[in-house]
Structures are given as C-alpha cells and as structure tokens.
Amino acid sequence: MIINKKHTIKNSNAKFSIIIPTWNNLTFLITLVESIRKNSTFEHQIILHINDGTDGTLEWADKQADITYSQSKENIGICKAVNLAGALAYTDYILYINDDMYVCPNWDKYLWEEIQSIGHNLFFISATMIEFFDTKNPCVIVADFGKTLEEFDENKLLQDYHLIEKDDWNGSTWPPNVVHKDVWDMVGGYSIEFSPGMYSDPDFSKKLWELGVRYYKGLGKSRVYHFGSKSVKRIKKNKGKIAFLNKWGIPSSLFVKKFLKSGTKFSSILPDIQVSNSQKVISFFKKLKS
C-alpha cells in the first residue's frame, strides 16, 4: 500500500502533529500549508498522506523541509490515509484537518489553551468552520469569502473572520479536530470499514464515547475557512449511514443530536445517555430495512 515515505527532523517545539490526507488537490493543499505556516501561533509537525500525487503533490512535498509524508499509489480514502499519517506523529496531540481548508490567525492558540485548561486527556475538541454555503449546520459560521481559490478574498477573510459572534458549541465531530495521541491509539484511529470515509467522523466520535470521553467541544474563536469538500465530490461514496447503524445499533443522527447535542451552546461535559425503548425499537426496524 505505502510506496513512499519522507521523515523530517523532530521539532521539540511542535505542539500538534497535523495530519492532512490529500488526493491530487495541490493548489488547495499549498494554500492550507501556507496558512498554517503564517497564521499559527506555535510550531507544528505537518504530516501528509498523499493519495496518488501525480498532480505534482509528491514533487512539491519532497521540496518542503518541514513536511513529513506517506504516499500510496492509489487513492485509499480518508480512513486509511489518516491512520497512516497518524502513525508518523511524534507529538502528544494529533490534529486532523482537510486539505481544502485555510486556518485563520491564532486558530491553534485557542485550541492549545483549551487543552491546557482541561486537565485530562479524555477530550475531543474542534475548531469552527467558516463556509460560504449554508447547510443548516449549527456548528458552522456562514460567510462567503470565495467558493474557489480564484475567488478567494484572503485579505477580507483576515480582516473579518473574527467579527462574527460564535459561542463554543457541543458536539466536536468534524475536522479540524484534535485528540491526545494516547486516545487516538486506544481507539485505533479511524475505522477502515467506513472507507473511503463517509460517516467515519461520527463513528470516531462514537468510539471516543465508548472509551469514556464526554468533553466534546467546538471552539468559537478557533476558526478555519472551508472551501467545501473538494475531494469528496470526486469519489464513489460508501453507505456510511447504514454502516453506522449496523455497527452501533442506533442511527448516526440520534447519536449526533441526542448524545453529542451537536451545535448547542457548550456549558459542561455531556451527560451519560440512556436510549429509550421506543428509540431502540425504531433503530431495530431501521436496521432491518438497511
């Protein structure tokens, strides 16, 4: 599967190991990496998993002194890619981000300060995405700074990104997200039965829940701009909704809304949840139909 690897010298000052799966998306990838370099408060380890890479990604990555990578000849999907990248991490914290994002100033500062304040490793925290399209996702800020790189108004984003009010929210699921490496290792990263990746995000959150995590927090001040699933639109999607239901016995929508209380204002750790008998019956018949 892996046909190439590149390691970099360990940076003792690095806070996060930032893992980025990428698939022939070089211009967006460069935009993301450049934003990490110029808008981060701290130094970080940057790790790519390069799916294919025949668009020049491999050659570009080889020239970057601060980039570690693994590469597969074909597109192996998000789940396998993030696991291979995660295996190269040397810091205590693994942060997963998509290659079609742009990090805003101090994005990492707020995440790091939150981690220091928690006092334990059983947490899952996310930055807040800014998206140009409204999907009715309560975890997202809707603001249009460009649908493509050609339209991207970086200067306006840097002037305005912090002006929109956003409370901290419950339900950390989507990237950019960060966990302690011990927690990542205990749950085995992302589940490859969800390859190439649909519904692997709520599945990862559910695995953390089973481990005992109840601190799922999205930080309103930590922000990234998201150009909108540039790789996902090119793949044949797996039936992740059915896979989640068969694996956990409840719909992903129930887990996200009832357990994680996704998008509601954060106040404290989430309570333990008991699924009602009626919900169990509904889930059972949904499973039969899947």
Buried (B, 14 or more C-beta within 10 A) or exposed (E): EEEBEBEBEEEEEBBBBBBBBBBBBBBBBBBBBEBBBEBBBEBBBBBBBBBBBEBEBBEBBEEBEBBBBBBBBEBBBBBBBBBBBBBBBBBBBBBBBBBBBBBBBBBBBBBBBBBEEBEEBBBBBBBBBBBBEEEEBEBBBBBEBBEEBEEBEBEEBBEEBEEEEBEBBBBBBBBBBBBBBEBBBBBEBBBBEBBBBBBBBBBBBBBBBEEEBBBBBBBBBBBBBBBBEBBBEEBEEBEBBBBBBEBBEBBBEBBBBBBBBBBBEBEEBBEEBEBEEEBEEBBEEBBEEE
